[in-house]
Every structure is written in C-alpha cells, then in structure tokens.
Amino acid sequence: MLLRATTAVASAPPSPNVLLPHCQETCDGLSIPYPFGIDDGCFKEGFEVACEVVNGSATPTAFFGGVGVKDISLLDDRARLLKNISWECYNSTGGLVGYHSQLNLSGLRVHPQWNPL
C-alpha cells in the first residue's frame, strides 16, 4: 500500500539572488523551487532535496529521511511525498498474521483532498 502524505511548507516567494547559476532547478522533470533546493547554498535550512541517480534516471528524494517527492507547490503551500506507511498480512483463512504501521505526523498535516483512502 502506498499512501501520500502532504506537508505544509512555508510560503516564501523566490528571492532573485537565490537562483544562482550553479543551482539545479529540477530533478527528473520535478521543479524544485526555493526555499527547497538541491545544491549547497541553494536551499533554506531544513529544505534540502537530494537528487540521486538510480539506474540512469534521476530520482527526487525528499528533504527528510529519503522520502520520495511527488511534487512541490509554493502556491498551494504543500509538498506531496511518497512513503509506505503501513502494511497488513493475512493467512489463507483471513486471519491477520502480521502488520506494521509507522507514521510520525509531528510537524506534518495530512490533507483529505490529497490523501483519499
């Protein structure tokens, strides 16, 4: 099961001096607007996005814990992330034999419009 978590991001208009020549603006077609950024000196503290090359394709990786980034919208004050947050396993008779749930929402908001079950 793959669920999307939506986080609120600080709405800050891009500063003209932020778009430096050495700043990478996209990762695999995903726009990375300031305050997010990839290269040193191109992001606000805590908003670093890693852009890793996996099997020849750039894969956006979120600014915390290696969580995949779906999109970033400063206009909507949100970043959509991709993260497995739980699973359940059942035996042939339908009995629950295992489960795992890991979702720490401290500092995050999950929006019902973007996270239907």
N, CA, C and O atoms as a Tinker XYZ file with bonds, in Angstrom:
   468  protein
     1  N      0.848000   -1.155000    0.000000    73     2
     2  CA     0.000000    0.000000    0.000000    64     1     3
     3  C      0.901000    1.227000    0.000000    63     2     4     5
     4  O      1.838000    1.303000    0.795000    81     3
     5  N      0.639000    2.163000   -0.855000    73     3     6
     6  CA     1.416000    3.388000   -0.927000    64     5     7
     7  C      0.477000    4.545000   -0.686000    63     6     8     9
     8  O     -0.468000    4.752000   -1.447000    81     7
     9  N      0.728000    5.301000    0.369000    73     7    10
    10  CA    -0.090000    6.462000    0.690000    64     9    11
    11  C      0.744000    7.709000    0.558000    63    10    12    13
    12  O      1.964000    7.674000    0.720000    81    11
    13  N      0.094000    8.801000    0.268000    73    11    14
    14  CA     0.797000   10.066000    0.120000    64    13    15
    15  C      0.560000   10.927000    1.351000    63    14    16    17
    16  O     -0.568000   11.039000    1.831000    81    15
    17  N      1.608000   11.523000    1.850000    73    15    18
    18  CA     1.488000   12.460000    2.960000    64    17    19
    19  C      1.726000   13.852000    2.422000    63    18    20    21
    20  O      2.636000   14.066000    1.620000    81    19
    21  N      0.919000   14.795000    2.853000    73    19    22
    22  CA     1.059000   16.177000    2.407000    64    21    23
    23  C      1.597000   16.996000    3.558000    63    22    24    25
    24  O      1.088000   16.912000    4.676000    81    23
    25  N      2.613000   17.779000    3.298000    73    23    26
    26  CA     3.164000   18.634000    4.331000    64    25    27
    27  C      2.928000   20.075000    3.965000    63    26    28    29
    28  O      2.921000   20.442000    2.790000    81    27
    29  N      2.735000   20.890000    4.985000    73    27    30
    30  CA     2.623000   22.322000    4.754000    64    29    31
    31  C      4.032000   22.878000    4.649000    63    30    32    33
    32  O      4.910000   22.512000    5.430000    81    31
    33  N      4.243000   23.745000    3.702000    73    31    34
    34  CA     5.556000   24.350000    3.544000    64    33    35
    35  C      5.435000   25.844000    3.738000    63    34    36    37
    36  O      4.402000   26.444000    3.440000    81    35
    37  N      6.485000   26.427000    4.232000    73    35    38
    38  CA     6.488000   27.866000    4.430000    64    37    39
    39  C      6.419000   28.548000    3.078000    63    38    40    41
    40  O      7.256000   28.305000    2.209000    81    39
    41  N      5.435000   29.389000    2.903000    73    39    42
    42  CA     5.268000   30.078000    1.630000    64    41    43
    43  C      6.213000   31.266000    1.589000    63    42    44    45
    44  O      6.036000   32.248000    2.311000    81    43
    45  N      7.194000   31.160000    0.752000    73    43    46
    46  CA     8.163000   32.237000    0.609000    64    45    47
    47  C      8.427000   32.446000   -0.864000    63    46    48    49
    48  O      8.838000   31.513000   -1.555000    81    47
    49  N      8.199000   33.655000   -1.363000    73    47    50
    50  CA     8.463000   33.893000   -2.776000    64    49    51
    51  C      9.944000   33.754000   -3.065000    63    50    52    53
    52  O     10.776000   34.124000   -2.237000    81    51
    53  N     10.283000   33.227000   -4.227000    73    51    54
    54  CA    11.693000   33.091000   -4.561000    64    53    55
    55  C     12.392000   34.440000   -4.562000    63    54    56    57
    56  O     11.883000   35.428000   -5.091000    81    55
    57  N     13.545000   34.452000   -3.970000    73    55    58
    58  CA    14.349000   35.659000   -3.941000    64    57    59
    59  C     15.210000   35.693000   -5.194000    63    58    60    61
    60  O     15.749000   34.660000   -5.593000    81    59
    61  N     15.353000   36.860000   -5.827000    73    59    62
    62  CA    16.144000   36.928000   -7.055000    64    61    63
    63  C     17.569000   36.421000   -6.886000    63    62    64    65
    64  O     18.138000   35.861000   -7.823000    81    63
    65  N     18.159000   36.609000   -5.701000    73    63    66
    66  CA    19.543000   36.188000   -5.516000    64    65    67
    67  C     19.664000   34.692000   -5.227000    63    66    68    69
    68  O     20.778000   34.185000   -5.097000    81    67
    69  N     18.540000   33.972000   -5.125000    73    67    70
    70  CA    18.581000   32.548000   -4.842000    64    69    71
    71  C     18.871000   31.746000   -6.102000    63    70    72    73
    72  O     19.548000   30.720000   -6.042000    81    71
    73  N     18.372000   32.196000   -7.226000    73    71    74
    74  CA    18.549000   31.465000   -8.475000    64    73    75
    75  C     19.946000   31.710000   -9.035000    63    74    76    77
    76  O     20.123000   32.401000  -10.038000    81    75
    77  N     20.914000   31.134000   -8.367000    73    75    78
    78  CA    22.306000   31.287000   -8.756000    64    77    79
    79  C     22.614000   30.353000   -9.917000    63    78    80    81
    80  O     21.952000   29.328000  -10.080000    81    79
    81  N     23.613000   30.697000  -10.724000    73    79    82
    82  CA    23.936000   29.874000  -11.898000    64    81    83
    83  C     24.234000   28.410000  -11.567000    63    82    84    85
    84  O     23.962000   27.529000  -12.382000    81    83
    85  N     24.783000   28.143000  -10.392000    73    83    86
    86  CA    25.143000   26.762000  -10.053000    64    85    87
    87  C     23.978000   25.965000   -9.458000    63    86    88    89
    88  O     24.135000   24.773000   -9.192000    81    87
    89  N     22.814000   26.590000   -9.241000    73    87    90
    90  CA    21.684000   25.906000   -8.606000    64    89    91
    91  C     20.893000   25.076000   -9.610000    63    90    92    93
    92  O     20.396000   25.597000  -10.608000    81    91
    93  N     20.783000   23.788000   -9.337000    73    91    94
    94  CA    19.973000   22.890000  -10.160000    64    93    95
    95  C     18.505000   23.161000   -9.837000    63    94    96    97
    96  O     18.119000   23.142000   -8.668000    81    95
    97  N     17.674000   23.415000  -10.863000    73    95    98
    98  CA    16.280000   23.808000  -10.648000    64    97    99
    99  C     15.299000   22.651000  -10.742000    63    98   100   101
   100  O     14.172000   22.769000  -10.259000    81    99
   101  N     15.692000   21.533000  -11.350000    73    99   102
   102  CA    14.793000   20.392000  -11.497000    64   101   103
   103  C     15.524000   19.090000  -11.194000    63   102   104   105
   104  O     16.753000   19.021000  -11.211000    81   103
   105  N     14.733000   18.071000  -10.919000    73   103   106
   106  CA    15.262000   16.725000  -10.732000    64   105   107
   107  C     14.294000   15.773000  -11.417000    63   106   108   109
   108  O     13.167000   15.594000  -10.955000    81   107
   109  N     14.718000   15.171000  -12.500000    73   107   110
   110  CA    13.891000   14.245000  -13.273000    64   109   111
   111  C     12.555000   14.876000  -13.662000    63   110   112   113
   112  O     11.509000   14.229000  -13.597000    81   111
   113  N     12.602000   16.150000  -14.068000    73   111   114
   114  CA    11.404000   16.860000  -14.504000    64   113   115
   115  C     10.607000   17.498000  -13.385000    63   114   116   117
   116  O      9.644000   18.216000  -13.657000    81   115
   117  N     10.974000   17.263000  -12.144000    73   115   118
   118  CA    10.288000   17.840000  -10.994000    64   117   119
   119  C     10.916000   19.180000  -10.650000    63   118   120   121
   120  O     12.115000   19.253000  -10.381000    81   119
   121  N     10.113000   20.247000  -10.657000    73   119   122
   122  CA    10.597000   21.577000  -10.301000    64   121   123
   123  C     10.883000   21.630000   -8.803000    63   122   124   125
   124  O     10.064000   21.198000   -7.991000    81   123
   125  N     12.044000   22.159000   -8.446000    73   123   126
   126  CA    12.457000   22.283000   -7.048000    64   125   127
   127  C     12.594000   23.775000   -6.738000    63   126   128   129
   128  O     13.693000   24.318000   -6.849000    81   127
   129  N     11.498000   24.456000   -6.348000    73   127   130
   130  CA    11.547000   25.896000   -6.102000    64   129   131
   131  C     12.111000   26.233000   -4.717000    63   130   132   133
   132  O     11.989000   25.445000   -3.779000    81   131
   133  N     12.727000   27.407000   -4.603000    73   131   134
   134  CA    13.185000   27.885000   -3.301000    64   133   135
   135  C     11.961000   28.119000   -2.419000    63   134   136   137
   136  O     10.977000   28.666000   -2.919000    81   135
   137  N     11.956000   27.744000   -1.151000    73   135   138
   138  CA    13.088000   27.513000   -0.255000    64   137   139
   139  C     13.694000   26.121000   -0.350000    63   138   140   141
   140  O     14.691000   25.848000    0.320000    81   139
   141  N     13.122000   25.224000   -1.166000    73   139   142
   142  CA    13.729000   23.921000   -1.410000    64   141   143
   143  C     14.902000   24.107000   -2.361000    63   142   144   145
   144  O     14.974000   25.111000   -3.071000    81   143
   145  N     15.793000   23.177000   -2.379000    73   143   146
   146  CA    16.914000   23.245000   -3.296000    64   145   147
   147  C     17.755000   21.996000   -3.204000    63   146   148   149
   148  O     17.628000   21.203000   -2.271000    81   147
   149  N     18.615000   21.834000   -4.189000    73   147   150
   150  CA    19.430000   20.627000   -4.292000    64   149   151
   151  C     20.889000   20.904000   -3.931000    63   150   152   153
   152  O     21.495000   20.152000   -3.168000    81   151
   153  N     21.444000   21.967000   -4.471000    73   151   154
   154  CA    22.869000   22.249000   -4.307000    64   153   155
   155  C     23.141000   23.111000   -3.079000    63   154   156   157
   156  O     22.264000   23.842000   -2.619000    81   155
   157  N     24.369000   23.019000   -2.548000    73   155   158
   158  CA    24.772000   23.847000   -1.411000    64   157   159
   159  C     24.549000   25.320000   -1.724000    63   158   160   161
   160  O     24.896000   25.787000   -2.808000    81   159
   161  N     23.968000   26.051000   -0.775000    73   159   162
   162  CA    23.721000   27.474000   -0.949000    64   161   163
   163  C     22.460000   27.781000   -1.737000    63   162   164   165
   164  O     22.181000   28.944000   -2.028000    81   163
   165  N     21.690000   26.753000   -2.089000    73   163   166
   166  CA    20.500000   26.940000   -2.929000    64   165   167
   167  C     19.197000   26.628000   -2.206000    63   166   168   169
   168  O     18.137000   26.669000   -2.831000    81   167
   169  N     19.234000   26.319000   -0.916000    73   167   170
   170  CA    18.023000   25.991000   -0.173000    64   169   171
   171  C     18.088000   26.583000    1.224000    63   170   172   173
   172  O     19.163000   26.833000    1.770000    81   171
   173  N     16.886000   26.802000    1.795000    73   171   174
   174  CA    16.783000   27.253000    3.175000    64   173   175
   175  C     17.069000   26.054000    4.077000    63   174   176   177
   176  O     16.762000   24.919000    3.714000    81   175
   177  N     17.650000   26.295000    5.240000    73   175   178
   178  CA    17.984000   25.214000    6.156000    64   177   179
   179  C     16.754000   24.344000    6.433000    63   178   180   181
   180  O     15.683000   24.851000    6.766000    81   179
   181  N     16.925000   23.035000    6.290000    73   179   182
   182  CA    15.839000   22.096000    6.517000    64   181   183
   183  C     15.026000   21.769000    5.279000    63   182   184   185
   184  O     14.104000   20.957000    5.353000    81   183
   185  N     15.345000   22.385000    4.130000    73   183   186
   186  CA    14.581000   22.177000    2.903000    64   185   187
   187  C     15.430000   21.571000    1.787000    63   186   188   189
   188  O     15.127000   21.750000    0.608000    81   187
   189  N     16.491000   20.857000    2.158000    73   187   190
   190  CA    17.368000   20.258000    1.149000    64   189   191
   191  C     16.708000   19.045000    0.498000    63   190   192   193
   192  O     16.156000   18.186000    1.186000    81   191
   193  N     16.770000   18.981000   -0.824000    73   191   194
   194  CA    16.271000   17.843000   -1.594000    64   193   195
   195  C     17.473000   17.178000   -2.248000    63   194   196   197
   196  O     18.263000   17.834000   -2.927000    81   195
   197  N     17.606000   15.884000   -2.042000    73   195   198
   198  CA    18.671000   15.135000   -2.706000    64   197   199
   199  C     18.148000   14.651000   -4.047000    63   198   200   201
   200  O     17.015000   14.178000   -4.139000    81   199
   201  N     18.961000   14.765000   -5.085000    73   199   202
   202  CA    18.593000   14.269000   -6.411000    64   201   203
   203  C     19.583000   13.168000   -6.752000    63   202   204   205
   204  O     20.692000   13.434000   -7.215000    81   203
   205  N     19.170000   11.932000   -6.518000    73   203   206
   206  CA    20.053000   10.789000   -6.697000    64   205   207
   207  C     19.801000   10.124000   -8.036000    63   206   208   209
   208  O     18.660000   10.044000   -8.492000    81   207
   209  N     20.858000    9.649000   -8.664000    73   207   210
   210  CA    20.738000    8.916000   -9.920000    64   209   211
   211  C     20.649000    7.426000   -9.591000    63   210   212   213
   212  O     21.555000    6.855000   -8.983000    81   211
   213  N     19.543000    6.810000  -10.004000    73   211   214
   214  CA    19.309000    5.388000   -9.768000    64   213   215
   215  C     19.036000    4.737000  -11.112000    63   214   216   217
   216  O     18.075000    5.101000  -11.790000    81   215
   217  N     19.850000    3.797000  -11.501000    73   215   218
   218  CA    19.703000    3.105000  -12.792000    64   217   219
   219  C     19.622000    4.079000  -13.965000    63   218   220   221
   220  O     18.851000    3.859000  -14.899000    81   219
   221  N     20.406000    5.145000  -13.925000    73   219   222
   222  CA    20.465000    6.097000  -15.029000    64   221   223
   223  C     19.367000    7.138000  -15.046000    63   222   224   225
   224  O     19.354000    7.988000  -15.937000    81   223
   225  N     18.438000    7.106000  -14.092000    73   223   226
   226  CA    17.351000    8.082000  -14.050000    64   225   227
   227  C     17.411000    8.849000  -12.738000    63   226   228   229
   228  O     17.553000    8.248000  -11.673000    81   227
   229  N     17.304000   10.173000  -12.806000    73   227   230
   230  CA    17.319000   10.982000  -11.585000    64   229   231
   231  C     16.028000   10.727000  -10.814000    63   230   232   233
   232  O     14.938000   10.735000  -11.386000    81   231
   233  N     16.163000   10.502000   -9.524000    73   231   234
   234  CA    15.007000   10.243000   -8.671000    64   233   235
   235  C     14.963000   11.281000   -7.568000    63   234   236   237
   236  O     15.879000   11.333000   -6.747000    81   235
   237  N     13.925000   12.114000   -7.519000    73   235   238
   238  CA    13.859000   13.101000   -6.442000    64   237   239
   239  C     13.671000   12.423000   -5.092000    63   238   240   241
   240  O     12.829000   11.538000   -4.941000    81   239
   241  N     14.449000   12.840000   -4.134000    73   239   242
   242  CA    14.363000   12.307000   -2.785000    64   241   243
   243  C     14.134000   13.474000   -1.839000    63   242   244   245
   244  O     14.834000   14.483000   -1.915000    81   243
   245  N     13.167000   13.343000   -0.957000    73   243   246
   246  CA    12.741000   14.448000   -0.107000    64   245   247
   247  C     13.821000   14.915000    0.849000    63   246   248   249
   248  O     14.864000   14.282000    1.008000    81   247
   249  N     13.539000   16.032000    1.473000    73   247   250
   250  CA    14.478000   16.699000    2.352000    64   249   251
   251  C     14.573000   16.065000    3.716000    63   250   252   253
   252  O     15.384000   16.504000    4.531000    81   251
   253  N     13.770000   15.038000    4.003000    73   251   254
   254  CA    13.931000   14.345000    5.280000    64   253   255
   255  C     13.795000   12.845000    5.087000    63   254   256   257
   256  O     12.796000   12.358000    4.557000    81   255
   257  N     14.800000   12.134000    5.517000    73   255   258
   258  CA    14.765000   10.693000    5.574000    64   257   259
   259  C     14.635000    9.919000    4.273000    63   258   260   261
   260  O     14.187000    8.773000    4.307000    81   259
   261  N     14.995000   10.468000    3.157000    73   259   262
   262  CA    14.956000    9.723000    1.915000    64   261   263
   263  C     13.563000    9.431000    1.377000    63   262   264   265
   264  O     13.389000    8.464000    0.635000    81   263
   265  N     12.583000   10.225000    1.724000    73   263   266
   266  CA    11.209000   10.041000    1.253000    64   265   267
   267  C     11.073000   10.654000   -0.135000    63   266   268   269
   268  O     11.501000   11.788000   -0.353000    81   267
   269  N     10.481000    9.918000   -1.080000    73   267   270
   270  CA    10.319000   10.393000   -2.450000    64   269   271
   271  C      9.388000   11.589000   -2.545000    63   270   272   273
   272  O      8.362000   11.634000   -1.866000    81   271
   273  N      9.736000   12.554000   -3.378000    73   271   274
   274  CA     8.932000   13.759000   -3.573000    64   273   275
   275  C      8.064000   13.587000   -4.811000    63   274   276   277
   276  O      8.579000   13.291000   -5.889000    81   275
   277  N      6.754000   13.766000   -4.672000    73   275   278
   278  CA     5.818000   13.693000   -5.800000    64   277   279
   279  C      5.735000   15.044000   -6.496000    63   278   280   281
   280  O      5.860000   15.115000   -7.719000    81   279
   281  N      5.527000   16.115000   -5.741000    73   279   282
   282  CA     5.560000   17.465000   -6.291000    64   281   283
   283  C      5.649000   18.478000   -5.163000    63   282   284   285
   284  O      5.355000   18.177000   -4.006000    81   283
   285  N      6.061000   19.686000   -5.527000    73   283   286
   286  CA     6.165000   20.802000   -4.590000    64   285   287
   287  C      5.399000   21.963000   -5.195000    63   286   288   289
   288  O      5.635000   22.328000   -6.347000    81   287
   289  N      4.481000   22.551000   -4.429000    73   287   290
   290  CA     3.718000   23.704000   -4.895000    64   289   291
   291  C      3.772000   24.804000   -3.850000    63   290   292   293
   292  O      3.184000   24.677000   -2.775000    81   291
   293  N      4.479000   25.885000   -4.165000    73   291   294
   294  CA     4.510000   27.016000   -3.249000    64   293   295
   295  C      3.176000   27.749000   -3.251000    63   294   296   297
   296  O      2.777000   28.305000   -2.228000    81   295
   297  N      2.473000   27.759000   -4.394000    73   295   298
   298  CA     1.173000   28.429000   -4.474000    64   297   299
   299  C      0.148000   27.773000   -3.559000    63   298   300   301
   300  O     -0.698000   28.459000   -2.986000    81   299
   301  N      0.215000   26.450000   -3.417000    73   299   302
   302  CA    -0.722000   25.714000   -2.563000    64   301   303
   303  C     -0.151000   25.425000   -1.178000    63   302   304   305
   304  O     -0.808000   24.773000   -0.367000    81   303
   305  N      1.059000   25.900000   -0.898000    73   303   306
   306  CA     1.728000   25.645000    0.385000    64   305   307
   307  C      1.792000   24.153000    0.710000    63   306   308   309
   308  O      1.409000   23.742000    1.805000    81   307
   309  N      2.272000   23.342000   -0.232000    73   307   310
   310  CA     2.329000   21.912000    0.032000    64   309   311
   311  C      3.466000   21.236000   -0.730000    63   310   312   313
   312  O      3.935000   21.697000   -1.771000    81   311
   313  N      3.868000   20.137000   -0.156000    73   311   314
   314  CA     4.780000   19.215000   -0.826000    64   313   315
   315  C      4.148000   17.841000   -0.695000    63   314   316   317
   316  O      3.808000   17.418000    0.410000    81   315
   317  N      3.984000   17.135000   -1.818000    73   315   318
   318  CA     3.417000   15.784000   -1.768000    64   317   319
   319  C      4.559000   14.783000   -1.797000    63   318   320   321
   320  O      5.453000   14.852000   -2.640000    81   319
   321  N      4.505000   13.850000   -0.856000    73   319   322
   322  CA     5.572000   12.879000   -0.680000    64   321   323
   323  C      5.023000   11.474000   -0.835000    63   322   324   325
   324  O      3.834000   11.235000   -0.623000    81   323
   325  N      5.889000   10.549000   -1.205000    73   323   326
   326  CA     5.507000    9.147000   -1.358000    64   325   327
   327  C      6.216000    8.324000   -0.294000    63   326   328   329
   328  O      7.444000    8.305000   -0.221000    81   327
   329  N      5.428000    7.649000    0.525000    73   327   330
   330  CA     6.023000    6.847000    1.599000    64   329   331
   331  C      5.085000    5.708000    1.971000    63   330   332   333
   332  O      3.887000    5.910000    2.165000    81   331
   333  N      5.647000    4.509000    2.067000    73   331   334
   334  CA     4.883000    3.388000    2.611000    64   333   335
   335  C      4.714000    3.625000    4.102000    63   334   336   337
   336  O      5.699000    3.809000    4.818000    81   335
   337  N      3.465000    3.623000    4.579000    73   335   338
   338  CA     3.257000    3.913000    5.993000    64   337   339
   339  C      2.671000    2.740000    6.768000    63   338   340   341
   340  O      2.717000    2.739000    7.998000    81   339
   341  N      2.121000    1.741000    6.078000    73   339   342
   342  CA     1.633000    0.580000    6.810000    64   341   343
   343  C      1.416000   -0.599000    5.870000    63   342   344   345
   344  O      1.301000   -0.437000    4.655000    81   343
   345  N      1.365000   -1.781000    6.461000    73   343   346
   346  CA     1.022000   -2.988000    5.719000    64   345   347
   347  C      0.381000   -3.989000    6.665000    63   346   348   349
   348  O      0.592000   -3.932000    7.877000    81   347
   349  N     -0.405000   -4.909000    6.110000    73   347   350
   350  CA    -1.031000   -5.996000    6.855000    64   349   351
   351  C     -0.916000   -7.272000    6.028000    63   350   352   353
   352  O     -1.040000   -7.232000    4.804000    81   351
   353  N     -0.681000   -8.393000    6.682000    73   351   354
   354  CA    -0.628000   -9.694000    6.015000    64   353   355
   355  C     -1.662000  -10.624000    6.651000    63   354   356   357
   356  O     -1.819000  -10.666000    7.871000    81   355
   357  N     -2.362000  -11.368000    5.788000    73   355   358
   358  CA    -3.397000  -12.290000    6.245000    64   357   359
   359  C     -3.072000  -13.701000    5.773000    63   358   360   361
   360  O     -2.449000  -13.886000    4.727000    81   359
   361  N     -3.496000  -14.694000    6.549000    73   359   362
   362  CA    -3.312000  -16.084000    6.127000    64   361   363
   363  C     -4.462000  -16.503000    5.218000    63   362   364   365
   364  O     -5.338000  -15.692000    4.915000    81   363
   365  N     -4.466000  -17.761000    4.781000    73   363   366
   366  CA    -5.466000  -18.232000    3.814000    64   365   367
   367  C     -6.889000  -18.237000    4.366000    63   366   368   369
   368  O     -7.843000  -18.266000    3.590000    81   367
   369  N     -7.052000  -18.209000    5.685000    73   367   370
   370  CA    -8.396000  -18.164000    6.272000    64   369   371
   371  C     -8.833000  -16.745000    6.613000    63   370   372   373
   372  O     -9.911000  -16.540000    7.171000    81   371
   373  N     -8.006000  -15.778000    6.283000    73   371   374
   374  CA    -8.359000  -14.379000    6.528000    64   373   375
   375  C     -7.906000  -13.838000    7.864000    63   374   376   377
   376  O     -8.233000  -12.705000    8.218000    81   375
   377  N     -7.156000  -14.631000    8.613000    73   375   378
   378  CA    -6.652000  -14.166000    9.903000    64   377   379
   379  C     -5.422000  -13.278000    9.734000    63   378   380   381
   380  O     -4.554000  -13.545000    8.903000    81   379
   381  N     -5.366000  -12.243000   10.518000    73   379   382
   382  CA    -4.231000  -11.319000   10.482000    64   381   383
   383  C     -3.011000  -12.004000   11.081000    63   382   384   385
   384  O     -3.057000  -12.469000   12.220000    81   383
   385  N     -1.923000  -12.070000   10.325000    73   383   386
   386  CA    -0.704000  -12.713000   10.811000    64   385   387
   387  C      0.440000  -11.725000   11.005000    63   386   388   389
   388  O      1.459000  -12.072000   11.603000    81   387
   389  N      0.290000  -10.524000   10.517000    73   387   390
   390  CA     1.333000   -9.527000   10.711000    64   389   391
   391  C      0.899000   -8.169000   10.216000    63   390   392   393
   392  O      0.103000   -8.048000    9.285000    81   391
   393  N      1.436000   -7.151000   10.854000    73   391   394
   394  CA     1.156000   -5.792000   10.407000    64   393   395
   395  C      2.281000   -4.875000   10.859000    63   394   396   397
   396  O      3.036000   -5.193000   11.778000    81   395
   397  N      2.372000   -3.753000   10.207000    73   395   398
   398  CA     3.342000   -2.730000   10.590000    64   397   399
   399  C      2.747000   -1.375000   10.240000    63   398   400   401
   400  O      2.188000   -1.189000    9.159000    81   399
   401  N      2.872000   -0.459000   11.141000    73   399   402
   402  CA     2.391000    0.897000   10.896000    64   401   403
   403  C      3.421000    1.867000   11.440000    63   402   404   405
   404  O      3.801000    1.802000   12.609000    81   403
   405  N      3.867000    2.765000   10.578000    73   403   406
   406  CA     4.858000    3.745000   11.000000    64   405   407
   407  C      4.530000    5.068000   10.343000    63   406   408   409
   408  O      4.794000    5.264000    9.157000    81   407
   409  N      3.963000    5.963000   11.103000    73   407   410
   410  CA     3.645000    7.285000   10.589000    64   409   411
   411  C      3.802000    8.278000   11.715000    63   410   412   413
   412  O      3.024000    8.272000   12.669000    81   411
   413  N      4.790000    9.120000   11.611000    73   411   414
   414  CA     5.020000   10.174000   12.590000    64   413   415
   415  C      4.559000   11.475000   11.960000    63   414   416   417
   416  O      5.192000   11.972000   11.028000    81   415
   417  N      3.467000   12.030000   12.456000    73   415   418
   418  CA     2.892000   13.237000   11.869000    64   417   419
   419  C      3.316000   14.513000   12.580000    63   418   420   421
   420  O      2.754000   15.574000   12.311000    81   419
   421  N      4.287000   14.439000   13.475000    73   419   422
   422  CA     4.694000   15.658000   14.159000    64   421   423
   423  C      5.221000   16.660000   13.137000    63   422   424   425
   424  O      6.157000   16.368000   12.392000    81   423
   425  N      4.619000   17.829000   13.112000    73   423   426
   426  CA     5.013000   18.880000   12.177000    64   425   427
   427  C      4.409000   18.744000   10.796000    63   426   428   429
   428  O      4.674000   19.578000    9.930000    81   427
   429  N      3.597000   17.706000   10.560000    73   427   430
   430  CA     3.003000   17.483000    9.247000    64   429   431
   431  C      1.483000   17.562000    9.336000    63   430   432   433
   432  O      0.891000   17.329000   10.390000    81   431
   433  N      0.868000   17.896000    8.207000    73   431   434
   434  CA    -0.587000   17.857000    8.096000    64   433   435
   435  C     -0.936000   16.953000    6.926000    63   434   436   437
   436  O     -0.374000   17.090000    5.839000    81   435
   437  N     -1.862000   16.030000    7.146000    73   435   438
   438  CA    -2.341000   15.166000    6.074000    64   437   439
   439  C     -3.658000   15.749000    5.600000    63   438   440   441
   440  O     -4.595000   15.888000    6.386000    81   439
   441  N     -3.738000   16.090000    4.325000    73   439   442
   442  CA    -4.910000   16.764000    3.766000    64   441   443
   443  C     -5.840000   15.743000    3.123000    63   442   444   445
   444  O     -5.390000   14.950000    2.295000    81   443
   445  N     -7.136000   15.739000    3.482000    73   443   446
   446  CA    -8.053000   14.731000    2.944000    64   445   447
   447  C     -8.225000   14.790000    1.426000    63   446   448   449
   448  O     -8.475000   13.759000    0.802000    81   447
   449  N     -8.097000   15.959000    0.824000    73   447   450
   450  CA    -8.236000   16.075000   -0.632000    64   449   451
   451  C     -7.114000   15.339000   -1.355000    63   450   452   453
   452  O     -7.340000   14.751000   -2.412000    81   451
   453  N     -5.920000   15.367000   -0.802000    73   451   454
   454  CA    -4.757000   14.785000   -1.464000    64   453   455
   455  C     -4.435000   13.382000   -0.962000    63   454   456   457
   456  O     -3.535000   12.731000   -1.492000    81   455
   457  N     -5.156000   12.907000    0.049000    73   455   458
   458  CA    -4.854000   11.612000    0.654000    64   457   459
   459  C     -6.094000   10.746000    0.825000    63   458   460   461
   460  O     -6.377000   10.314000    1.942000    81   459
   461  N     -6.843000   10.477000   -0.239000    73   459   462
   462  CA    -8.023000    9.621000   -0.083000    64   461   463
   463  C     -7.598000    8.186000    0.197000    63   462   464   465
   464  O     -6.570000    7.724000   -0.297000    81   463
   465  N     -8.394000    7.494000    0.988000    73   463   466
   466  CA    -8.101000    6.083000    1.280000    64   465   467
   467  C     -8.849000    5.190000    0.332000    63   466   468
   468  O     -8.735000    3.967000    0.416000    81   467
